[in-house]
Amino acid sequence: MKRNVSSDPPYKITDLGHPLPDSEYAVSVSLPTWECVVGYEEGYDSVLNKLQTGYPRFFVSPIIKSLEVEVLRGLNLSNNLKCLLFDVESTAIRCRKFIVDRTDGWEVSVESIFDGEAYAVVFPMQIEKVAKKFWRFFGEGVSVRRAKAFLENKSHDKLEGIEAVEQIKERISKDTGQDIENIFIYPSGMAAVSATHRALTEIKPNARSVQFDFPYVDVLKLQQEVGSGVIFIPSTDSDAITKLKEIISKGESICGIYCEVPSNPLLRSADLASIKAVVNSSNTPIVVDDTVATNVNVNVFKYADVVTTSLTKYYSGVGDVIAGAVIVNGNSVHRKKIVSQLKSQKDADLYSEDAVILRNNMGDYRERITRINETTPRLVDLLMEDPLIEKVWYPKYETRKNYDSVRRSSGGFSGLFSIKLKDSVKNTQHFYDALKLCKGPSLGANFTLVCPYTLLAHYDELDWCGEHGVSKWLIRISVGQESYEFLSQRILNALDKIR
C-alpha cells in the first residue's frame, strides 16, 4: 500500500531516499536531515545509495540508468562509455554539440535506438560531468515513464498523447486567455526556458540577455552557458531599473529580459511596468516565469511578451510528472518571430503517458491554488510573530506594489515562502531535523515540502549567494493541501525544540 506523504510524512532518518510522493515517478525525494542534504551534495554513497528517486534534471532515475546500460550493451560499446537518452533527434544533436564545444577532442556520437523511436548521445565517461550539465540545464532527457516503456517493450498510444497535449493547451488557454496556437508544451520547465532562450538568441544573434533579480539557479546558469552571455541585475529596487536604463540607453542590443514573479527563493517581484517602459523603445522582449505565483493569482501578460511556467509544480500538484510550457503573448509585437522560431525547433514534445497523467492531474488545479492561498498567509503571519524567526519572505510582504500590479482581482499570494531563523548557525539544522514534514527538493506539490534551498541549489557557491542576500541558512517551505492546524502545529513543535 502506498504511503500518504501528506498525512504521514517520511521525516525520519530511516526515511532517507523515500520518494515524494510514494511513486517510482516521484519528482522529489526525502532528505530528512541537514546532514543528509550535505551528504547528497558531497556525493556520499551512504546517502546516494538510498535515494529511490530524485529531482529528474539533477538525479538520473534507477529506471533510466537501467535503460542506459541496456542501450550501451545493445550498441555493443565498451565499458568506458556512457550515454544520455532523448526522444528527439534534434535535441540529441544539440547535446552532442554542447559536449563537443566544452571538451577537447573526445569522440561523441549520436546513435538511433529502438528503431528510431529515441536517440542516444554516447561519450567517454571522462567527460560525464559536462554531459550531465546538458541533462540538467535543458531538461529534455527521456522521462522515467518513457524509459520504463522501453525496458518493458511497451508501446504507447501516440494519438491519446496528442489529444492529451491539446487538452493541456486548452486548459492553459482558458486560464491565461491566450490562443492555443501560441502555447507550446515541453518535457520540463527548464526545457521551456531553454527553448525560449534559443528562440530569442536566434532572433538576435550575438546579443546578451538580462537577468533581472536573483533567479531560480538554472535559469541564470542557462544564460551563462548558452548564447552570448548575460547581464545579471540581482535586485528589484529602483537602482536595478536605473541600471537597466543605462544598459538600454547605451544602445546595446539585448535578446531578452528574464524575470520571475515572484522570484525563487526570495519571493520578490520585478517592477514589470517600469521594465516595460524602459525597453519599449529598444525592441526587447520580456520573459516572465509565473510558476510560483501561478496564473490563478497573477496575469503577467499585462507586460510579458513570453511566459514560461513549470507544469511539474502547481499545475500537476501530484509531483509524479515533469513538464513545462511556453506561452507567447498574442498581443506582443514579437509574437510572430518568437512563435515561428519555437515551431521551427520541432522539439516541443511530451511523452504520451506523461501527457495523459498531467492532463488528469490538472483537473482540480484552481481549487488547490485557492486552498493554499488561504493556508499560506496564516502560516506566514504566525511565523512573522514568532521570536525565533529573523525574517520571512513572502510575496504579500516583498515588493508588494510590484506583485499587486499583476495580481488578479481574485488572486492571492500562492504557497511558497522562505524563512531565516535567529542565531541561524546554532538553530537552523536542529529546526530542520525536528520538522515532521516532507523534506526534499521541488515545490507546488499537494503535500508540503521543506528544503534548505541555498544548500541544495547553490552548494558550490554559498558565499556568492550570501553576497546577494540569499543566506546559506535559508529554509524554503512550499505549502501543500494539508490543513493550517496540521501544518502550524508541526512547525511550532519543531521551533519548540530550539526555544
C-alpha positions in Angstrom: 0.0 0.0 0.0 1.4 3.4 -1.0 2.2 5.8 1.8 0.2 9.1 2.0 3.1 11.5 2.4 0.7 14.4 3.4 -0.7 12.7 6.5 2.3 10.5 7.1 5.4 12.5 6.0 8.6 10.5 5.8 10.7 12.8 8.0 12.8 10.3 10.0 16.4 9.4 9.2 15.2 5.9 8.3 13.1 7.6 5.6 16.1 8.9 3.7 15.6 8.3 0.0 11.8 7.7 0.2 10.1 9.0 -3.0 7.8 12.1 -2.6 5.1 11.1 -3.4 5.3 7.4 -2.9 5.7 6.6 -6.6 8.6 5.5 -8.8 7.8 8.6 -10.9 8.2 11.0 -8.0 10.0 14.2 -8.7 11.1 14.7 -5.1 12.8 12.6 -2.5 13.1 12.6 1.3 16.2 14.3 2.6 15.1 14.2 6.2 18.1 15.8 8.0 20.6 18.6 7.4 23.4 16.0 7.2 21.5 14.1 4.5 21.4 17.2 2.4 25.2 17.8 2.9 25.8 14.1 2.1 23.8 14.4 -1.1 25.8 17.4 -2.2 29.1 15.9 -1.2 28.2 12.7 -3.1 28.4 10.4 -0.1 27.5 6.8 -1.0 25.7 6.4 2.4 23.2 9.0 1.1 23.2 8.4 -2.7 22.7 4.7 -2.5 19.5 5.1 -0.5 17.8 7.5 -3.0 15.0 5.7 -4.8 14.4 8.8 -6.9 15.3 12.5 -7.1 14.5 15.7 -9.0 14.7 14.5 -12.6 17.2 17.0 -14.0 19.6 16.6 -11.1 19.2 12.9 -10.5 19.0 10.1 -13.0 16.4 7.6 -12.0 17.4 4.0 -11.5 14.9 3.1 -14.3 16.7 5.5 -16.7 20.1 4.2 -15.6 19.0 0.6 -16.3 17.9 1.7 -19.8 21.2 3.4 -20.4 23.0 0.2 -19.5 20.8 -1.8 -21.9 21.3 0.7 -24.7 25.1 0.6 -24.4 25.0 -3.2 -24.3 22.8 -3.3 -27.4 25.1 -1.0 -29.2 28.0 -3.3 -28.3 30.1 -0.5 -26.9 33.0 -0.6 -24.5 32.6 -0.3 -20.7 34.3 3.1 -20.5 31.4 4.8 -22.4 28.3 6.5 -21.0 25.2 7.8 -22.7 22.3 10.2 -22.4 18.9 9.3 -23.9 16.5 11.6 -25.8 13.2 11.3 -27.6 14.0 13.9 -30.3 16.9 13.7 -32.7 17.4 17.5 -32.8 17.8 17.5 -29.0 20.4 14.7 -29.2 22.3 16.6 -31.8 22.3 19.8 -29.7 23.5 17.7 -26.7 26.4 16.4 -28.8 27.4 19.9 -29.9 27.2 21.1 -26.3 29.6 18.4 -25.1 32.0 18.8 -28.0 32.2 22.5 -27.6 33.2 22.1 -24.0 35.6 19.3 -24.2 38.9 18.7 -26.1 38.9 16.1 -28.8 36.8 13.4 -27.2 34.6 11.4 -29.6 30.9 12.0 -29.0 28.3 10.3 -31.2 24.5 10.3 -31.7 23.0 6.8 -32.2 19.5 6.0 -33.3 17.9 3.4 -30.9 14.7 1.5 -30.7 14.1 1.7 -34.4 14.4 5.5 -34.5 12.0 6.0 -31.5 14.8 7.5 -29.4 18.4 8.7 -29.6 21.5 8.1 -27.5 24.3 10.5 -27.1 27.4 8.4 -26.4 30.6 9.8 -24.8 33.6 8.7 -22.8 33.0 8.5 -19.0 35.8 11.0 -18.5 33.6 13.8 -19.7 30.4 12.7 -18.0 30.3 15.9 -15.9 30.0 18.1 -19.0 27.3 15.8 -20.4 25.3 16.0 -17.2 25.3 19.7 -17.5 23.2 19.4 -20.6 20.8 17.0 -18.9 20.4 19.4 -16.0 20.2 22.8 -17.8 18.0 21.7 -20.7 15.6 19.2 -19.1 15.0 17.3 -22.3 16.0 13.8 -21.5 13.7 10.8 -21.7 11.2 10.7 -18.8 11.0 7.8 -16.3 7.8 6.6 -17.8 9.3 6.6 -21.3 12.3 4.7 -20.1 10.2 2.1 -18.4 8.1 1.6 -21.5 11.3 0.9 -23.5 12.6 -1.5 -20.8 9.3 -3.4 -20.9 9.0 -3.2 -24.7 5.6 -1.5 -24.2 4.1 0.5 -27.0 2.3 3.8 -26.3 -0.8 5.4 -27.7 0.6 8.3 -29.6 -2.9 9.5 -30.6 -4.0 9.6 -26.9 -0.9 11.6 -26.1 -1.5 14.1 -28.9 -5.1 14.5 -27.6 -3.9 15.0 -24.0 -1.4 17.7 -25.0 -4.1 19.5 -26.9 -6.3 19.3 -23.8 -3.5 20.7 -21.7 -3.1 23.6 -24.1 -6.8 24.2 -24.0 -6.7 24.3 -20.2 -3.8 26.8 -20.2 -5.5 28.8 -22.9 -8.6 29.1 -20.7 -6.5 30.0 -17.7 -4.4 32.7 -19.5 -6.7 34.0 -22.2 -4.0 33.2 -24.8 -4.7 31.4 -28.1 -3.7 27.7 -28.3 -1.5 28.4 -31.3 0.7 30.4 -29.0 1.1 27.7 -26.4 4.0 25.1 -26.6 4.4 22.1 -24.2 7.8 20.8 -23.3 9.2 17.9 -21.2 10.2 20.1 -18.3 10.1 23.7 -17.1 13.7 24.2 -18.0 13.1 22.8 -21.4 10.5 25.6 -21.8 13.0 28.2 -20.7 15.8 26.8 -22.9 13.5 26.7 -25.9 12.6 30.4 -25.3 16.3 31.3 -25.0 17.2 29.5 -28.2 14.4 31.4 -30.0 15.5 34.8 -28.7 19.2 34.2 -29.4 18.3 33.1 -33.0 16.2 36.3 -33.5 19.1 38.5 -32.1 22.4 36.6 -32.7 25.4 37.7 -30.6 23.1 39.7 -28.2 23.3 39.3 -24.5 20.3 38.7 -22.2 19.5 40.4 -18.9 18.5 38.5 -15.8 16.5 40.7 -13.5 16.6 39.8 -9.8 18.1 36.7 -8.2 16.5 33.8 -10.1 16.0 30.1 -9.8 19.5 28.7 -10.1 19.5 27.1 -13.6 17.7 30.0 -15.3 20.8 32.1 -14.8 23.2 29.3 -15.5 21.5 28.5 -18.8 22.0 32.1 -19.9 25.7 31.9 -18.8 26.2 28.7 -20.7 24.3 29.4 -24.0 24.3 32.4 -26.2 26.5 35.5 -25.9 26.3 35.9 -22.1 24.0 37.5 -19.6 24.0 40.8 -17.6 22.9 39.9 -14.1 21.0 42.6 -12.2 20.5 40.9 -8.8 17.8 43.1 -7.3 14.3 44.6 -7.9 14.7 48.1 -6.4 14.9 51.4 -8.2 18.7 51.1 -8.7 18.0 48.0 -10.7 15.7 49.9 -13.0 18.3 52.7 -13.3 20.9 50.1 -14.3 18.6 48.7 -16.9 18.0 52.2 -18.3 21.8 52.7 -18.6 22.2 49.4 -20.5 19.4 50.2 -22.9 20.5 53.9 -23.3 24.0 52.8 -24.4 22.4 51.1 -27.4 23.4 47.5 -26.7 21.1 45.1 -28.4 19.5 42.7 -25.8 17.9 39.5 -26.9 15.6 39.3 -23.9 15.0 40.3 -20.3 14.2 37.4 -17.9 12.5 37.7 -14.5 10.2 35.7 -12.2 7.0 36.8 -10.5 7.8 36.2 -7.7 11.4 35.0 -7.6 12.6 31.8 -6.1 13.6 31.8 -3.2 13.4 35.5 -2.2 9.8 35.8 -3.4 10.3 39.3 -4.8 8.6 40.6 -7.9 10.2 42.6 -10.6 8.7 46.0 -11.4 7.3 44.9 -14.8 5.6 48.2 -15.6 8.9 50.1 -15.2 10.9 47.4 -17.1 8.3 47.6 -19.9 8.6 51.4 -20.1 12.4 51.1 -20.3 12.6 48.5 -23.0 9.7 49.6 -25.2 11.9 51.8 -27.4 14.6 49.1 -27.7 12.5 46.3 -29.2 13.5 43.9 -26.4 11.1 41.1 -25.3 10.3 40.5 -21.7 10.2 36.8 -20.5 8.4 36.2 -17.2 8.2 33.0 -15.3 5.0 32.8 -13.2 5.5 29.3 -11.8 5.5 30.3 -8.2 2.6 32.8 -8.3 0.5 30.7 -10.8 -1.8 32.2 -13.4 -4.7 31.8 -11.0 -3.2 34.6 -8.9 -1.4 36.8 -11.5 -1.7 37.9 -15.1 1.8 38.8 -16.2 0.7 39.1 -19.8 -0.1 42.8 -19.0 3.7 43.3 -19.5 5.3 40.0 -20.6 5.9 39.0 -24.2 6.6 35.4 -23.3 5.6 33.5 -20.2 7.3 30.3 -19.1 5.9 28.0 -16.4 6.8 24.7 -14.9 3.8 22.4 -15.2 5.6 20.0 -12.9 4.7 22.2 -9.9 1.2 23.6 -9.2 -0.5 22.6 -12.4 0.3 18.9 -11.7 0.3 19.1 -7.9 0.8 15.3 -7.6 4.5 15.5 -8.1 4.7 12.5 -10.3 5.3 14.0 -13.8 7.6 16.7 -15.2 6.6 19.1 -17.9 6.7 22.8 -18.9 5.0 25.4 -21.1 5.9 28.5 -23.1 3.0 30.9 -23.7 3.6 33.7 -26.2 1.5 36.8 -25.7 -0.8 37.2 -28.6 -0.6 41.0 -28.3 3.2 41.1 -28.3 4.9 42.8 -31.2 7.4 39.9 -31.0 4.8 37.2 -31.2 5.2 36.3 -34.9 9.0 35.9 -34.8 9.0 34.0 -31.5 6.2 31.6 -32.5 8.0 31.0 -35.8 11.2 30.2 -34.0 9.6 27.9 -31.5 7.8 26.0 -34.3 11.0 25.7 -36.3 12.8 24.0 -33.4 10.4 21.0 -33.7 11.3 19.8 -30.2 8.2 20.8 -28.2 7.5 17.2 -27.1 5.9 15.4 -24.2 5.7 11.6 -23.9 2.2 10.4 -24.4 1.8 8.7 -21.0 3.2 11.7 -19.2 0.8 14.0 -21.1 -2.2 11.8 -20.0 -1.1 11.9 -16.4 -0.5 15.6 -16.4 -3.9 16.3 -18.0 -5.6 14.2 -15.4 -3.7 15.8 -12.5 -4.7 19.3 -13.7 -8.4 18.8 -13.0 -8.5 20.4 -9.6 -5.8 23.0 -10.2 -7.7 26.1 -9.4 -9.3 24.6 -6.3 -5.8 23.6 -5.0 -4.4 27.1 -5.5 -7.4 28.6 -3.7 -6.7 26.4 -0.7 -3.0 27.3 -0.4 -3.9 30.9 -0.9 -5.9 30.7 2.3 -3.5 28.5 4.3 -0.1 30.1 3.5 -0.7 33.7 4.6 -1.8 32.4 8.0 1.4 30.4 8.4 3.5 33.3 7.3 1.8 35.7 9.8 2.2 33.1 12.5 6.0 32.9 11.9 6.4 36.6 11.5 5.3 36.9 15.1 7.5 34.2 16.4 10.5 35.4 18.3 12.8 32.7 16.9 12.2 33.9 13.3 14.5 36.6 11.9 12.9 37.0 8.5 10.1 35.7 6.4 10.0 36.2 2.6 6.5 36.1 1.0 5.0 38.0 -1.9 2.4 39.6 0.4 5.3 41.4 2.1 8.0 41.6 -0.5 7.8 44.2 -3.3 4.1 44.2 -2.7 3.4 47.1 -5.2 5.1 45.2 -8.0 3.2 42.0 -7.2 -0.1 43.8 -7.0 0.4 45.4 -10.4 -0.2 41.9 -12.0 -2.3 40.3 -9.3 -5.8 39.4 -10.4 -8.7 40.9 -8.6 -9.4 37.5 -7.0 -5.8 36.5 -6.8 -3.8 35.6 -3.7 -0.1 35.2 -2.9 0.4 31.5 -3.6 2.1 28.8 -1.5 5.8 29.4 -1.3 7.7 31.3 1.4 11.2 31.3 2.9 12.4 31.8 6.4 15.6 32.5 8.3 15.9 31.8 12.0 17.7 33.9 14.5 21.0 32.6 15.6 20.9 30.6 12.4 24.2 28.8 12.7 23.0 27.3 16.0 19.3 26.8 15.3 18.7 26.0 11.6 19.9 22.5 11.5 18.1 21.5 14.7 14.8 23.0 13.4 15.1 21.3 10.1 15.9 17.9 11.6 13.0 18.2 14.1 10.4 19.2 11.5 7.9 16.4 10.9 7.0 17.3 7.3 8.2 16.1 3.9 11.7 17.5 3.3 13.2 17.5 -0.2 13.5 19.4 -3.5 10.8 20.9 -5.7 7.6 22.9 -4.9 4.0 23.2 -5.7 3.0 19.7 -4.7 -0.2 18.7 -2.8 2.0 17.8 0.2 4.1 20.4 2.0 7.8 20.3 1.0 10.6 21.9 3.1 14.2 22.3 1.9 17.4 24.2 2.9 17.2 25.8 -0.5 20.5 27.5 -0.8 22.4 24.4 0.4 20.5 22.3 -2.2 20.6 24.6 -5.2 23.9 26.5 -4.6 26.1 24.3 -2.6 29.3 25.2 -4.5 28.6 29.0 -4.4 27.3 29.7 -1.0 29.5 32.8 -0.5 28.3 34.3 -3.8 24.7 33.7 -2.7 25.4 35.4 0.6 26.7 38.5 -1.2 23.3 38.7 -3.0 21.2 38.3 0.2 20.5 34.6 -0.1 21.6 33.0 3.2 23.1 29.6 3.5 20.6 29.1 6.3 17.5 30.0 4.3 14.7 27.4 4.6 12.1 27.3 1.8 8.6 26.0 2.5 6.1 25.0 -0.2 2.7 24.7 1.4 0.5 21.8 0.3 -3.1 20.9 0.8 -2.8 20.0 4.5 -4.8 22.0 7.0 -3.5 25.1 8.7 -3.9 23.3 12.0 -1.8 20.4 11.0 1.0 22.5 9.5 1.2 25.1 12.1 1.4 22.6 14.9 4.2 20.7 13.2 6.2 23.9 12.5 5.7 25.2 16.1 6.6 21.8 17.5 9.9 22.0 15.6 10.5 25.5 16.8 9.8 24.4 20.4 12.8 22.1 20.1 15.1 25.1 19.9 13.4 27.5 22.3 
